Amino acid sequence: MSSPSDGIVELAGPERAPLAEFAASWLGAHDDPRSVVVTPDRQYFGAPADDHTLVPEAGARLGSTCFEAWLAANTQEAAA
């Protein structure tokens, strides 16, 4: 493993999906009735964004826990 570039280590889960899908799953798990709406001119802090904007680069360190498993575990902890 090499040293981080500019002190940055990219971390990601094992699966890849648009952020809107992860957000919708989170809202559903928390019984939040809001829906996620993706607009064609979406921006991320003023910069143009698409489905490839917030995804890890090729050298990212990938975890083994999928989002649904993480969400289930964290939703149960919050309910306890």
N, CA, C and O atoms as a GROMACS GRO file, in nm:
protein
  320
    1MET      N    1   0.085  -0.117   0.000
    1MET     CA    2   0.000   0.000   0.000
    1MET      C    3   0.090   0.124   0.000
    1MET      O    4   0.190   0.128   0.072
    2SER      N    5   0.054   0.222  -0.080
    2SER     CA    6   0.135   0.343  -0.090
    2SER      C    7   0.084   0.450   0.006
    2SER      O    8  -0.026   0.440   0.060
    3SER      N    9   0.166   0.552   0.025
    3SER     CA   10   0.128   0.664   0.110
    3SER      C   11   0.016   0.743   0.043
    3SER      O   12   0.005   0.744  -0.080
    4PRO      N   13  -0.068   0.808   0.122
    4PRO     CA   14  -0.176   0.887   0.065
    4PRO      C   15  -0.122   1.003  -0.018
    4PRO      O   16  -0.021   1.064   0.017
    5SER      N   17  -0.189   1.034  -0.127
    5SER     CA   18  -0.155   1.148  -0.212
    5SER      C   19  -0.206   1.275  -0.145
    5SER      O   20  -0.326   1.288  -0.122
    6ASP      N   21  -0.118   1.367  -0.115
    6ASP     CA   22  -0.155   1.492  -0.047
    6ASP      C   23  -0.227   1.466   0.085
    6ASP      O   24  -0.311   1.546   0.126
    7GLY      N   25  -0.196   1.354   0.150
    7GLY     CA   26  -0.259   1.322   0.278
    7GLY      C   27  -0.401   1.273   0.268
    7GLY      O   28  -0.470   1.265   0.370
    8ILE      N   29  -0.446   1.241   0.149
    8ILE     CA   30  -0.585   1.198   0.128
    8ILE      C   31  -0.590   1.048   0.102
    8ILE      O   32  -0.518   0.997   0.016
    9VAL      N   33  -0.676   0.978   0.176
    9VAL     CA   34  -0.699   0.836   0.153
    9VAL      C   35  -0.846   0.824   0.111
    9VAL      O   36  -0.936   0.862   0.186
   10GLU      N   37  -0.868   0.770  -0.006
   10GLU     CA   38  -1.004   0.752  -0.055
   10GLU      C   39  -1.060   0.620  -0.004
   10GLU      O   40  -0.999   0.515  -0.024
   11LEU      N   41  -1.174   0.625   0.063
   11LEU     CA   42  -1.241   0.507   0.116
   11LEU      C   43  -1.377   0.493   0.051
   11LEU      O   44  -1.443   0.592   0.020
   12ALA      N   45  -1.418   0.370   0.030
   12ALA     CA   46  -1.549   0.346  -0.031
   12ALA      C   47  -1.601   0.210   0.009
   12ALA      O   48  -1.526   0.123   0.054
   13GLY      N   49  -1.729   0.192  -0.009
   13GLY     CA   50  -1.789   0.061   0.014
   13GLY      C   51  -1.770  -0.027  -0.108
   13GLY      O   52  -1.719   0.019  -0.210
   14PRO      N   53  -1.810  -0.151  -0.097
   14PRO     CA   54  -1.786  -0.244  -0.207
   14PRO      C   55  -1.879  -0.226  -0.328
   14PRO      O   56  -1.849  -0.277  -0.436
   15GLU      N   57  -1.990  -0.154  -0.311
   15GLU     CA   58  -2.079  -0.137  -0.425
   15GLU      C   59  -2.081   0.008  -0.472
   15GLU      O   60  -2.042   0.100  -0.399
   16ARG      N   61  -2.127   0.024  -0.594
   16ARG     CA   62  -2.130   0.157  -0.655
   16ARG      C   63  -2.274   0.186  -0.699
   16ARG      O   64  -2.338   0.103  -0.763
   17ALA      N   65  -2.323   0.305  -0.663
   17ALA     CA   66  -2.458   0.346  -0.702
   17ALA      C   67  -2.465   0.498  -0.695
   17ALA      O   68  -2.384   0.560  -0.626
   18PRO      N   69  -2.559   0.558  -0.764
   18PRO     CA   70  -2.577   0.703  -0.752
   18PRO      C   71  -2.612   0.742  -0.608
   18PRO      O   72  -2.681   0.668  -0.538
   19LEU      N   73  -2.564   0.857  -0.566
   19LEU     CA   74  -2.589   0.906  -0.430
   19LEU      C   75  -2.739   0.912  -0.400
   19LEU      O   76  -2.780   0.887  -0.287
   20ALA      N   77  -2.820   0.944  -0.500
   20ALA     CA   78  -2.965   0.952  -0.480
   20ALA      C   79  -3.022   0.817  -0.433
   20ALA      O   80  -3.115   0.815  -0.353
   21GLU      N   81  -2.968   0.706  -0.482
   21GLU     CA   82  -3.016   0.574  -0.438
   21GLU      C   83  -2.982   0.549  -0.292
   21GLU      O   84  -3.066   0.499  -0.217
   22PHE      N   85  -2.860   0.584  -0.252
   22PHE     CA   86  -2.821   0.567  -0.111
   22PHE      C   87  -2.907   0.656  -0.022
   22PHE      O   88  -2.952   0.613   0.085
   23ALA      N   89  -2.930   0.779  -0.064
   23ALA     CA   90  -3.012   0.872   0.015
   23ALA      C   91  -3.155   0.822   0.027
   23ALA      O   92  -3.213   0.830   0.136
   24ALA      N   93  -3.213   0.772  -0.081
   24ALA     CA   94  -3.350   0.721  -0.076
   24ALA      C   95  -3.359   0.599   0.016
   24ALA      O   96  -3.457   0.586   0.089
   25SER      N   97  -3.260   0.513   0.014
   25SER     CA   98  -3.259   0.397   0.104
   25SER      C   99  -3.253   0.442   0.250
   25SER      O  100  -3.323   0.388   0.335
   26TRP      N  101  -3.168   0.541   0.278
   26TRP     CA  102  -3.155   0.593   0.414
   26TRP      C  103  -3.287   0.652   0.461
   26TRP      O  104  -3.331   0.625   0.573
   27LEU      N  105  -3.350   0.733   0.376
   27LEU     CA  106  -3.479   0.793   0.413
   27LEU      C  107  -3.584   0.686   0.441
   27LEU      O  108  -3.658   0.695   0.539
   28GLY      N  109  -3.589   0.584   0.357
   28GLY     CA  110  -3.686   0.477   0.375
   28GLY      C  111  -3.663   0.400   0.504
   28GLY      O  112  -3.758   0.364   0.573
   29ALA      N  113  -3.538   0.375   0.537
   29ALA     CA  114  -3.506   0.301   0.659
   29ALA      C  115  -3.542   0.379   0.785
   29ALA      O  116  -3.560   0.321   0.892
   30HIS      N  117  -3.551   0.510   0.772
   30HIS     CA  118  -3.585   0.595   0.886
   30HIS      C  119  -3.729   0.646   0.878
   30HIS      O  120  -3.766   0.744   0.943
   31ASP      N  121  -3.810   0.577   0.798
   31ASP     CA  122  -3.952   0.613   0.784
   31ASP      C  123  -3.971   0.761   0.753
   31ASP      O  124  -4.066   0.823   0.800
   32ASP      N  125  -3.882   0.815   0.674
   32ASP     CA  126  -3.890   0.955   0.633
   32ASP      C  127  -3.968   0.961   0.502
   32ASP      O  128  -3.926   0.899   0.404
   33PRO      N  129  -4.078   1.032   0.498
   33PRO     CA  130  -4.164   1.031   0.378
   33PRO      C  131  -4.110   1.113   0.260
   33PRO      O  132  -4.167   1.108   0.151
   34ARG      N  133  -4.003   1.186   0.281
   34ARG     CA  134  -3.951   1.269   0.171
   34ARG      C  135  -3.897   1.181   0.058
   34ARG      O  136  -3.853   1.068   0.081
   35SER      N  137  -3.901   1.235  -0.062
   35SER     CA  138  -3.847   1.163  -0.176
   35SER      C  139  -3.723   1.236  -0.227
   35SER      O  140  -3.704   1.355  -0.201
   36VAL      N  141  -3.641   1.164  -0.298
   36VAL     CA  142  -3.520   1.221  -0.356
   36VAL      C  143  -3.551   1.253  -0.502
   36VAL      O  144  -3.595   1.167  -0.578
   37VAL      N  145  -3.527   1.376  -0.540
   37VAL     CA  146  -3.551   1.421  -0.676
   37VAL      C  147  -3.417   1.462  -0.738
   37VAL      O  148  -3.347   1.549  -0.685
   38VAL      N  149  -3.383   1.399  -0.847
   38VAL     CA  150  -3.259   1.432  -0.917
   38VAL      C  151  -3.295   1.518  -1.037
   38VAL      O  152  -3.375   1.478  -1.122
   39THR      N  153  -3.234   1.634  -1.044
   39THR     CA  154  -3.261   1.725  -1.155
   39THR      C  155  -3.144   1.723  -1.253
   39THR      O  156  -3.031   1.698  -1.213
   40PRO      N  157  -3.170   1.749  -1.380
   40PRO     CA  158  -3.063   1.743  -1.480
   40PRO      C  159  -2.953   1.846  -1.458
   40PRO      O  160  -2.840   1.825  -1.501
   41ASP      N  161  -2.984   1.958  -1.393
   41ASP     CA  162  -2.884   2.062  -1.372
   41ASP      C  163  -2.828   2.061  -1.230
   41ASP      O  164  -2.788   2.165  -1.178
   42ARG      N  165  -2.827   1.944  -1.166
   42ARG     CA  166  -2.784   1.935  -1.027
   42ARG      C  167  -2.639   1.983  -1.010
   42ARG      O  168  -2.556   1.973  -1.100
   43GLN      N  169  -2.614   2.036  -0.891
   43GLN     CA  170  -2.480   2.084  -0.858
   43GLN      C  171  -2.441   2.036  -0.720
   43GLN      O  172  -2.527   2.005  -0.637
   44TYR      N  173  -2.312   2.030  -0.696
   44TYR     CA  174  -2.258   1.992  -0.565
   44TYR      C  175  -2.173   2.109  -0.519
   44TYR      O  176  -2.063   2.130  -0.569
   45PHE      N  177  -2.225   2.185  -0.425
   45PHE     CA  178  -2.159   2.307  -0.377
   45PHE      C  179  -2.121   2.398  -0.493
   45PHE      O  180  -2.010   2.453  -0.496
   46GLY      N  181  -2.212   2.414  -0.588
   46GLY     CA  182  -2.192   2.504  -0.700
   46GLY      C  183  -2.122   2.445  -0.820
   46GLY      O  184  -2.117   2.508  -0.926
   47ALA      N  185  -2.069   2.325  -0.808
   47ALA     CA  186  -2.000   2.260  -0.921
   47ALA      C  187  -2.096   2.162  -0.989
   47ALA      O  188  -2.175   2.097  -0.921
   48PRO      N  189  -2.089   2.151  -1.121
   48PRO     CA  190  -2.174   2.053  -1.190
   48PRO      C  191  -2.149   1.912  -1.135
   48PRO      O  192  -2.035   1.876  -1.105
   49ALA      N  193  -2.254   1.834  -1.122
   49ALA     CA  194  -2.242   1.699  -1.067
   49ALA      C  195  -2.323   1.601  -1.152
   49ALA      O  196  -2.428   1.635  -1.206
   50ASP      N  197  -2.270   1.479  -1.164
   50ASP     CA  198  -2.344   1.372  -1.230
   50ASP      C  199  -2.322   1.244  -1.151
   50ASP      O  200  -2.268   1.249  -1.041
   51ASP      N  201  -2.363   1.131  -1.205
   51ASP     CA  202  -2.352   1.004  -1.131
   51ASP      C  203  -2.208   0.959  -1.109
   51ASP      O  204  -2.186   0.862  -1.037
   52HIS      N  205  -2.112   1.027  -1.168
   52HIS     CA  206  -1.972   0.989  -1.152
   52HIS      C  207  -1.895   1.089  -1.067
   52HIS      O  208  -1.774   1.073  -1.049
   53THR      N  209  -1.961   1.190  -1.014
   53THR     CA  210  -1.894   1.296  -0.940
   53THR      C  211  -1.845   1.250  -0.803
   53THR      O  212  -1.730   1.277  -0.767
   54LEU      N  213  -1.927   1.184  -0.728
   54LEU     CA  214  -1.893   1.147  -0.590
   54LEU      C  215  -1.866   0.998  -0.576
   54LEU      O  216  -1.918   0.933  -0.486
   55VAL      N  217  -1.786   0.944  -0.666
   55VAL     CA  218  -1.750   0.803  -0.659
   55VAL      C  219  -1.598   0.792  -0.648
   55VAL      O  220  -1.526   0.882  -0.693
   56PRO      N  221  -1.549   0.684  -0.590
   56PRO     CA  222  -1.405   0.672  -0.570
   56PRO      C  223  -1.329   0.650  -0.700
   56PRO      O  224  -1.381   0.596  -0.798
   57GLU      N  225  -1.205   0.693  -0.697
   57GLU     CA  226  -1.114   0.669  -0.809
   57GLU      C  227  -1.067   0.524  -0.805
   57GLU      O  228  -1.099   0.450  -0.712
   58ALA      N  229  -0.992   0.484  -0.905
   58ALA     CA  230  -0.947   0.346  -0.920
   58ALA      C  231  -0.864   0.296  -0.802
   58ALA      O  232  -0.868   0.176  -0.775
   59GLY      N  233  -0.790   0.379  -0.732
   59GLY     CA  234  -0.704   0.331  -0.624
   59GLY      C  235  -0.765   0.335  -0.486
   59GLY      O  236  -0.692   0.320  -0.387
   60ALA      N  237  -0.895   0.355  -0.474
   60ALA     CA  238  -0.959   0.368  -0.342
   60ALA      C  239  -0.949   0.239  -0.262
   60ALA      O  240  -0.944   0.129  -0.317
   61ARG      N  241  -0.948   0.255  -0.130
   61ARG     CA  242  -0.951   0.140  -0.040
   61ARG      C  243  -1.098   0.104  -0.020
   61ARG      O  244  -1.178   0.185   0.028
   62LEU      N  245  -1.133  -0.019  -0.057
   62LEU     CA  246  -1.272  -0.063  -0.050
   62LEU      C  247  -1.298  -0.144   0.077
   62LEU      O  248  -1.222  -0.235   0.111
   63GLY      N  249  -1.406  -0.109   0.145
   63GLY     CA  250  -1.448  -0.185   0.262
   63GLY      C  251  -1.525  -0.308   0.218
   63GLY      O  252  -1.548  -0.329   0.098
   64SER      N  253  -1.564  -0.390   0.313
   64SER     CA  254  -1.636  -0.514   0.280
   64SER      C  255  -1.784  -0.508   0.317
   64SER      O  256  -1.860  -0.597   0.279
   65THR      N  257  -1.826  -0.404   0.390
   65THR     CA  258  -1.965  -0.394   0.433
   65THR      C  259  -2.045  -0.318   0.327
   65THR      O  260  -2.013  -0.204   0.294
   66CYS      N  261  -2.150  -0.382   0.275
   66CYS     CA  262  -2.234  -0.315   0.176
   66CYS      C  263  -2.323  -0.213   0.246
   66CYS      O  264  -2.344  -0.221   0.368
   67PHE      N  265  -2.375  -0.119   0.171
   67PHE     CA  266  -2.455  -0.010   0.228
   67PHE      C  267  -2.577  -0.061   0.302
   67PHE      O  268  -2.607  -0.015   0.412
   68GLU      N  269  -2.649  -0.156   0.242
   68GLU     CA  270  -2.772  -0.206   0.306
   68GLU      C  271  -2.742  -0.271   0.441
   68GLU      O  272  -2.820  -0.254   0.535
   69ALA      N  273  -2.632  -0.345   0.453
   69ALA     CA  274  -2.595  -0.406   0.580
   69ALA      C  275  -2.558  -0.299   0.683
   69ALA      O  276  -2.598  -0.307   0.799
   70TRP      N  277  -2.482  -0.198   0.639
   70TRP     CA  278  -2.445  -0.088   0.728
   70TRP      C  279  -2.570  -0.014   0.773
   70TRP      O  280  -2.584   0.018   0.891
   71LEU      N  281  -2.661   0.012   0.680
   71LEU     CA  282  -2.784   0.085   0.712
   71LEU      C  283  -2.869   0.007   0.811
   71LEU      O  284  -2.922   0.065   0.906
   72ALA      N  285  -2.883  -0.123   0.790
   72ALA     CA  286  -2.962  -0.205   0.881
   72ALA      C  287  -2.903  -0.204   1.021
   72ALA      O  288  -2.976  -0.192   1.119
   73ALA      N  289  -2.773  -0.217   1.031
   73ALA     CA  290  -2.707  -0.218   1.162
   73ALA      C  291  -2.722  -0.083   1.231
   73ALA      O  292  -2.749  -0.079   1.351
   74ASN      N  293  -2.705   0.026   1.159
   74ASN     CA  294  -2.714   0.159   1.219
   74ASN      C  295  -2.857   0.198   1.249
   74ASN      O  296  -2.881   0.275   1.342
   75THR      N  297  -2.952   0.148   1.174
   75THR     CA  298  -3.094   0.177   1.203
   75THR      C  299  -3.136   0.104   1.330
   75THR      O  300  -3.212   0.158   1.410
   76GLN      N  301  -3.087  -0.019   1.349
   76GLN     CA  302  -3.119  -0.095   1.471
   76GLN      C  303  -3.056  -0.028   1.592
   76GLN      O  304  -3.120  -0.022   1.698
   77GLU      N  305  -2.934   0.022   1.580
   77GLU     CA  306  -2.867   0.091   1.692
   77GLU      C  307  -2.944   0.216   1.730
   77GLU      O  308  -2.958   0.246   1.849
   78ALA      N  309  -2.992   0.289   1.632
   78ALA     CA  310  -3.065   0.413   1.660
   78ALA      C  311  -3.198   0.384   1.730
   78ALA      O  312  -3.244   0.464   1.811
   79ALA      N  313  -3.259   0.270   1.699
   79ALA     CA  314  -3.388   0.234   1.759
   79ALA      C  315  -3.372   0.184   1.903
   79ALA      O  316  -3.466   0.189   1.982
   80ALA      N  317  -3.253   0.138   1.937
   80ALA     CA  318  -3.230   0.080   2.072
   80ALA      C  319  -3.217   0.186   2.179
   80ALA      O  320  -3.198   0.154   2.296
   0.00000   0.00000   0.00000
